[in-house]
Amino acid sequence: MSSDVRVIPVDELTSVEADLELEALAREIKDHDQRYYQDDAPLVTDAEYDALRRRNEAIEKRFPLSVRPDSPTNRVGAAPVSGFGKIKHAKPMLSLGNVFDEEELQDFIDSIRRFLKELSDNPDVPLEMVAEPKIDGLSISLRYEHGKLVQAATRGDGVEGEDVTANARHVTDIPLELPAGVPEVLEVRGEVYMAKKDFLALNERNEAQGGKVFANPRNAAAGSLRQLDSKITADRPLKFFAYAYGDVSTTSWDTHGAFIDLLKAWGFSVNPYTRVCNGIDEIMAHYDTIGEHRAELDYDIDGVVYKVNRLDWQDRLGFVSRAPRWAIAHKFPAEKAITILNDITIQVGRTGVLTPVAELEPITVGGVVVSRATLHNVDYIRDLDIRVGDHVEIQRAGDVIPQVLQVVDDGGHDDRDTYIFPTKCPVCDSHAIREEGEAATRCTGGLVCAAQAHERLKHFVSRNAFDIEGMGGKHVVAFFDDGLIKTPGDIFRLTPEMLKGREGWKDKSIDNLMAAINAKRTIEMPRFVFALGIQQVGQATARLLAKQYGSMAALRGAMDGARVIGSEQLEELLNIDGIGASMAKDIVEFFAEERNNAVLDDLLSNVTVEDFEAPDTDGSPVAGKTVVFTGTLETMSRGEAKAKAESLGAKVSGSVSKKTDYVVAGPGAGSKEKKARELGLTVLSEQEWVDLTS
């Protein structure tokens, strides 16, 4: 095999290949989130995990209509484990996007300058960034009231974390009381970690005593902080670096750098490599310096984080999906490895796609054992001429998912058979077909295919959908295979008698599951819509639909009308910013399908879906209003205008209709302004819009 074989670049993927890869990514990232955030036992390095997310985000950016309902970009971490009380963060603890080289970092900086009009119009205006090492530990939020530590919570899923207050009091570097002059309410965020020397000593002690040996300092820190017995935490040498704030009653600082200085004055430990940098040259120089000293540090880091220094610019930049627009992590690279391909197996996804998976001779990559890799589709296998028994190169960094890069030594594999892709589903034995022009092979079994049914039901009970505690994927599969549940509505017809006598189900676990199911008989509309598993409808789109229509009855009625080409209902759906023609087609077809409506009717007879309530926008005059921006904006970029409108509760549309409330028209508005005036809509100048929303 030629050494110049490469993985399929994102810009060369077909839409079908994108669907296939996004399915595999969603499944794998979810598994790693569980192992990292809940089990404290990750199987891959942070760099390898970041590679998964980076590839996923790149594909979603190129194929926005292929974004899955279970897309990892809509998740942060994993839900809290049982055993600790839960704390809802006053402000979400979001994750960070990643870059891997200077070019990508420059793209990130350029995106900030485009968003902030005063920077896009004045390229000489400096953009200061604070650079700091990215500590490989456990994120935590500390709440101080009147200078005293009253609460500590892990990140959890970003919205809700675990109450680890008792354990945090035993962590070195976490002050229990702050000096006079701090805000009345102060939430300090940072990273709990374990020094390398302390980690080695802990493992030596545990091994001598027959206790648990941790794989790395991050696992040791997380496992130590999340002990139900705080005495165990007190016996572990944990430390803390502070680097941000959350909820705060008053602020006396204008920049992130100034806040870092205050943290030091208040007695917190701040990483000594934190610097304010001006321009990409200074940033890259500091990145190189940190990288050079990485091996000498007594704590693990996996990159450098950059944050916009000015806080007013941070506020205006806001957030997108699961990450802030004003911060990014510049990760260190991972490694490649060569191993043996032992077998090729097939996984069947929720939509019936058959995905080939490389079963590898376990190999250590960056200190982590890797044994599986995605092979995408039959063409990928044929193009690389991959055969069982080949020595293959594996990479899990940069812009590729865990996969085979190339065959490096075929060992005379011409004597071995080429891989023959199955023509029948390995689960239900239905025909597997590949439509003309598509890369994916799909099972035709539909509802009779257990694998597809398994995945649909797993999605329904997943954390971002109904989130039924105690009903994990293995339980869904077992209940389905034994005939206890076939549809989502069956879940709400489960009884204790149906579970008694089943292996692993005792009275207490049965009672807990029944309580968890009953707790979900009332659910928010965005979660319900997401749980339906409509093709291309992820969390963000589910929320858009809930916000637009307000109730399930209104949504279903509108989708019934939207079946008619040229109808007002179809026009309204297409006018929702973020919903294109392909996505609209999938939504309308879902509600037009007789079997889907039967399942939906049955489900609605068992649960109550709450009408959508827009978040409190402090009496915003544009809350619930539909706004269209057209023409050239002079005081803000289009991106900032849209973000600000949505933060005030408005709906931003890309086209004008009679349901539009405001059209904000700048110079060169053209046909949209003309149509708005013909319809008698309210047309505002940019200044009038600013006055209205200030």
MARTORVEX-187871 format. One record per residue (C-alpha): residue in one letter; x, y, z. Coordinates in pm, whole numbers, plus 50000, padded with zeros to 5 digits. Example, Ala and Ser with C-alpha at 12.3 -4.5 7.8 and 13.67 -1.06 7.14 Angstrom:
residues 2
A512304955050780S513674989450714
end
This chain:
residues 694
M500005000050000S501295034349908S502535055250199D500645085750078V497215071450160R495315095350383V491965096850558I489085113650381P489375151350433V486215167750562D485855188750248E485795156850036L483115138350233T479725132350075S476605139250281V476045102050327E479625096850444A479115125950683D475975109650827L477855077150874E480805093051047L478695115751271E476785085151391A479995067351489L481385098651654A478255105051860R478315069751995E482015069552078I482145104252235K479165095552455D480985064452579H484105084552657D482085111352838Q480655084353063R484085070153140Y485715104253193Y483095123853387Q481255096753576D483645067453610D486905087153632A488435059953415P488985073053061L490315049352796V491845076552577T494025106952629D492575142052625A494245148352290E492605117552142Y489235127352286D489645162552148A490375147751806L486965131051813R485175163351897R487195183551649R486415160451360N482755159951464E482545197951474A484305201251138I481835177550972E478855194851132K480115228551015R480295216350654F477065196150678P474775215950915L471745196350798S473365163850912V473675174351277R472335145151482P469835146851769D472555132351994S475315155051865P478225158652111T478345196152035N475165199752239R476615182652543V479145191652808G480515163253016A478045138353161A475215138453408P476155136953778V476505102453935S474215091954215G475485094254572F476075131854582G473525159454609K473045179954293I473715217054255K472455237853963H475115262653856A474055299153875K475885303153545P476615272853321M480085257853338L480705253152968S483515235652788L485995250152539G486515246252168N489945234852051V492605244751801F495675224251715D498005247351524E498835283751460E496665286151150E493575274951339L494405298651623Q494635327351373D491215317351237F489805319051591I491295353651649D489995365151311S486485353351403I486595375251715R487715405251515R484885399751265F482315397051544L483395429351717K482865456851463E485365481051615L488055454551561S486965445151209D486925481851107N490225489451278P492765461451226D495405480651425V493365479751748P495055453651970L493265422452093E494795411852422M494455375352524V495285358852856A497215326252805E497365299953078P498245262753095K495285239153063I495445218153379D494465181753341G492275178353649L488665181253761S486765213953711I485075227754020S483105258754120L483485273854468R480785296954605Y481695321954876E479135342855062H480345370755290G483865357155242K483115321655360L483095290055149V479495277455148Q479335254754845A481515235154601A480245217554289T481785197654007R481035207153647G478705177453593D476845183053267G477625220353268V474215229953405E474115208053714G476995193253911E477685173054224D477815188154570V481365181254692T481475208954952A482595186555239N485425172255032A486545205654888R487225218355240H490095193355258V491795204854936T495065223554969D494885258254807I491115261954853P490655289955110L487815284555355E487605321855430L488565352055220P489875385855332A487695416655370G486765434855054V485695405254837P482235406654675E479365395454895V478755366654654L481785353154470E481935321354266V485515311054186R486165284153928G489265263753872E490825229253857V491465203954132Y494565183354051M497125160354202A500855167154171K502855140353990K505015132254293D501925128954514F500285106954252L503245083154246A503345081854625L499595074854644N499825046254395E502805031154576R500905032554904N497715018454756E499564990354580A501324980654903Q497954979855082G496174961554803G494094992154712K493185008354381V496025019554154F495095049753942A496005052453574N497055088953588P496965119853815R493695132553664N491875100253755A493435101154101A492305137054159A488755130954036G488405098554228S489735114754545L487475145254530R484365124454461Q484615102054766L481395097554962D483565095755274S485285129655307K487875113955540I489335096255237T489555129255050A491285145055350D493935117955326R494625125554957P497075153254854L494815174354630K495595209554509F493715237154330F494425263654064A491875291954030Y491325307353684A487815321953641Y484645334253807G480985325853770D478185341953968V479295373954143S477345401554319T479625430154211T482695434053991S485545458454037W487715445453752D487575453053381T489865425953247H490485389353305G494115397153386A493015420953662F490765393853808I493695369453812D495675394954014L492755397854259L492615360154297K496245360354408A495555388754650W492615369554798G494815339354870F494105316454575S496775297354387V497055309154026N499215291753770P502535310153743Y502605306253363T499495327953320R500355357653092V498625386252910C499655384552543N499135409552262G498945394151918I499495359451784D503305362151790E503335367352168I500715340152213M502665314452011A505905323552187H504255317152524Y502705284652394D506195272952294T507615283052633I504955263252820G505525233552591E509275234552655H508725233753032R505865208653024A507975178753126E509435197853422L506055206953572D504835187253873Y501305185753729D499835174253401I498755198753133D497385191152788G497495225152620V497165262752667V493915282152710Y493465316852559K490805341252681V489885376052556N491225399452823R488565426752812L485445415753000D483095438952811W484195421652491Q483665387752655D480095398052740R479375409052385L480915378052230G478785355452448F478455318352384V477715294452101S476515258852157R478635244052439A481495269252441P482265306552478R483165326452167W485875344452363A488045314952472I489755285352308A492085257052409H495265251752205K495965214852256F499265196452242P499525169651968A498975132552024E500785102651873K500465076451601A500985039151639I501185007451430T499234976051518I497554945551365L494014944951229N492504913451380D488964915851245I486324938151088T482934938951259I479694957051179Q477684980551399V474074989751315G472935024651411R469585041051488T468985049651122G470025015050998V473495024350870L475954995550879T479295009051001P482464987750967V484744987951271A488394977451287E489094953751576L492764959851654E495484942451846P495464964552158I498154991352129T499235019352360V498865053752204G499925082452427G499705060652735V496215047352659V495255013452517V493365015352185S491634984652040R488984997451795A488775022351508T486045033251268L486395023150904H483575045250770N482175024550481V482924997950222D484625022649984Y487075032850255I488074996650307R488444990549933D490385022549866L492975013850131D492834976850039I492504968050407R492454931050493V492344912250820G495914905450934D497434937550794H499764959450998V498084993650999E498915028551118I496485043951369Q496065080751448R493785098251695A494895134351674G494405165151461D491355163751237V490805126151225I488765102651438P490265069951567Q490825051551242V493245033651015L495435058050824Q497095033050596V498394997750559V502114998950641D502924962050602D500504938650431G502644908050503G501774893650163H498084899350221D497234890249861D497034854849993R494174866150219D490674873850104T489484909250051Y486794920150292I483264913450165F480724938250298P477574920850425T474444921150210K472254913150511C471924930350848P473964911351108V471254918251367C467894911451197D469024893950876S467084918650662H468554928950329A471244955850351I471234978350048R473305006949916E471365032649718E472895046349401G475165076149479E475355068449852A478365055950046A476355040950329T474825006350334R471555005050528C469474977850687T465974976150537G464504960550850G463204993050995L461044986651300V461734949251293C465484954951337A466354951451703A469534971951666Q467635001851530A464934998251794H467594995652064E469265027751951R465975046851923L464945037052275K468425044452410H468125079052258F464695083852414V465925077352771S469275095052721R470445123852937N469435152052704A466065135952628F463875120352901D466925113553123I465335084653313E467765077353594G468505040453638M467435030753285G470685028553095G471335014152753K471824978652877H468464979553055V466684992652745V468164964452537A467264938052796F463694950952838F463204952352461D464644917952395D462444902752666G459314919352529L458724943552817I459004974652600K458694979852226T457835016852206P458595047252426G455075046052569D455725010952702I458295025352941F455505043053127R453505010753148L456234991753329T455144978953671P457084965053967E455564930853902M457094930253553L460574935253700K460404912754005G462634882353976R464784897053700E468524893653752G469994924453919W466614939454010K465884940354383D463014957954556K464974990054612S466254992454254I462744985654122D461275012554346N463965037054235L463255030353866M459505034053912A460095067254090A462425078953812I459865069853543N457035087053728A459185118053772K459355121053393R455595119353330T455825157053298I458585170153072E459715202452907M458825206152539P462425209552406R463435176952576F460345159452442V460935170652084F464595160252107A463605126252248L461495118651941G464675112951743I463625132651435Q466335131251170Q468635162051188V466845175851496G469355180551776Q468925198852105A469355233151950T466765226751677A464345211051927R464555242852132L464005264051820L460835244751741A459595247452100K460315284652104Q458565290351772Y455385270051832G455075269952211S453175237052251M453105202052105A449565207351979A450615238551791L453725221651652R451785191451525G449095213451373A451675235051198M453535204951062D450285190650927G449715223050737A453365224450627R452835193150417V451295215850153I453895231849927G453625269749940S451545269550258E451865296150524Q452895269350775L455735257050554E456905292850499E456905298750875L458995267350932L461515276950665N461765312250807I463135299251139D466785309251146G468775276851155I466255254650976G466905248550608A464945230450340S466435195850407M465845197950782A462325211350730K461605181850499D462695156850766I460575174151032V457455175550817E457865139550703F458275127451061F454925142051164A453295129950842E454275093550903E451315073451034R453415050451254N455175080251414N451835096351496A450595064151652V453675062451874L453325099651952D449635096652045D450405067352270L453255086052436L451185117452491S448535096552665N451165087852926V453105120152968T452375157152990V454505180452778E454865214752932D454335244352701F457555262552624E458425291352853A460965316152727P463715324452979D463305355653186T464655384652982D464035411853243G461035426853066S462735428052726P460545446652474V461505421852201A460985389152391G459005365452172K459195388851873T460465378351531V463255400351395V464925402351053F468215420851002T468895433550651G471365457050489T474655468750635L474875473651011E477185502051110T477635499051487M477775461251525S478445430751314R475565409251191G476725381251421E476705403651728A473295417951637K471795383251607A473395371151931K472145401652121A468585397851987E468445361252086S469815369152433L466835392752476G464385365352386A463745374852023K463465350451732V465815358851446S464565349951099G466345350250768S463365361850561V460425385650590S456835373350630K453615387650767K454525372051105T457715392851128D457505418851406Y460555440351334V462765445151030V466015462751118A467195478750795G470605493550730P472015508450411G471475485950108A468545467250266G466905461249927S464085436249872K463565426450236E462885462150342K460625466950038K458595435950124A458355446650489R456895480350393E454475464050149L453235441850431G452955471550667L455545457950911T457545478451158V460835488550996L463525502151229S466815518751163E469825504251340Q469785532851592E466075527851661W466785490951725V469625499851963D467375524552146L464605498552173T466845471652317S469075492652540
end
